Amino acid sequence: MNKGSFRKFILPPGPILSLALIGLLLLSAMLYYRAVKIQRFMEPALAISQPKIRFTQSINKLLSQEFGTKEIKGVKFQAGSILVNPSQFFEGSHYAKGFDPVALNKLSRVFFSALSNEDIKKDISLIMVNLRYPLGQDPELNRVMSLQSQQRAWLLLNFLYTAEPRLENKYGTYFVAAAMPVSRIAKENNWIEFRIVPTEHLHIEVLQKLEKYMQ
């Protein structure tokens, strides 16, 4: 086969350039379409998470001011709850031996600062002082542990009020103490939980941000 035969199968530069440009345009259109789809998904997702992220950041900032910016051993903040190892509060293995006021004073100041800030307080409906206890197979033992945990929860709440009396005087309606059963295999099943229950305002803010995507 001579050179002339090969030339029959080779397109001129003009058509090749045109095909390349068409391919680039199709690729750009496909990427743009995917980017638009991703944006349509991401914008509502961000709208939902933004109020909760802002609230979480506010609480984390208050915790950092009291406990420091490094990771706090025995204290965690997750999913709207502050989890605290009992050893942070109580001296010894038994609750009746008293409590360590250092961590308790810091946490009481965190709650007082949060409730004294109108932007944060409007998103807080209730702060539950929960004493977790592992739920077992013996119903009678479970009832005993529930009663003991309930008493200890109220004891801890009173300690919190003692550390910062203004909490009870100004914001006593925001606090409640309770015993909370958890699975024996759950992590930190004996940790103390300070659950921050959000107000309807936080949910309304989420709906308001989603409104423009529903029109």
BELKA-V648010 format. One record per backbone hydrogen bond with DSSP energy under -1.0 kcal/mol. CO is the residue of the C=O (numbers start at 1). NH is the residue of the N-H. If there is no record, write none. Layout:
# BELKA-V648010
{{CO	NH} {CO	NH}}
This chain:
# BELKA-V648010
{{2	6} {3	7} {6	9} {12	16} {13	17} {14	18} {15	19} {16	20} {17	21} {18	22} {19	23} {20	24} {21	25} {22	26} {23	27} {24	28} {25	29} {26	30} {27	31} {28	32} {29	33} {30	34} {31	35} {32	36} {33	37} {34	38} {35	39} {36	40} {37	41} {38	42} {39	43} {41	45} {42	46} {43	47} {44	48} {45	49} {46	50} {49	53} {50	54} {51	55} {52	56} {53	57} {54	58} {55	59} {56	60} {57	61} {58	62} {59	63} {60	64} {61	65} {62	66} {63	67} {64	68} {72	75} {74	85} {76	83} {78	81} {80	196} {81	78} {82	194} {83	76} {84	192} {85	88} {86	89} {86	90} {89	100} {94	97} {95	98} {101	105} {102	106} {103	107} {104	108} {105	109} {106	110} {107	111} {108	112} {109	113} {110	114} {111	115} {112	116} {117	121} {118	122} {120	123} {121	124} {123	199} {126	197} {127	176} {128	130} {128	195} {129	178} {130	193} {131	180} {133	182} {138	142} {139	143} {140	144} {141	145} {142	146} {143	147} {144	148} {145	149} {146	150} {147	151} {148	152} {149	153} {150	154} {151	155} {152	156} {153	157} {154	158} {155	159} {156	160} {157	161} {158	162} {159	163} {160	164} {164	167} {165	169} {166	170} {167	171} {171	174} {172	175} {174	127} {176	129} {178	131} {180	133} {182	135} {183	186} {188	191} {191	132} {192	84} {193	130} {194	82} {195	128} {197	125} {197	126} {200	204} {201	205} {202	206} {203	207} {204	208} {205	209} {206	210} {207	211} {210	213} {211	214}}
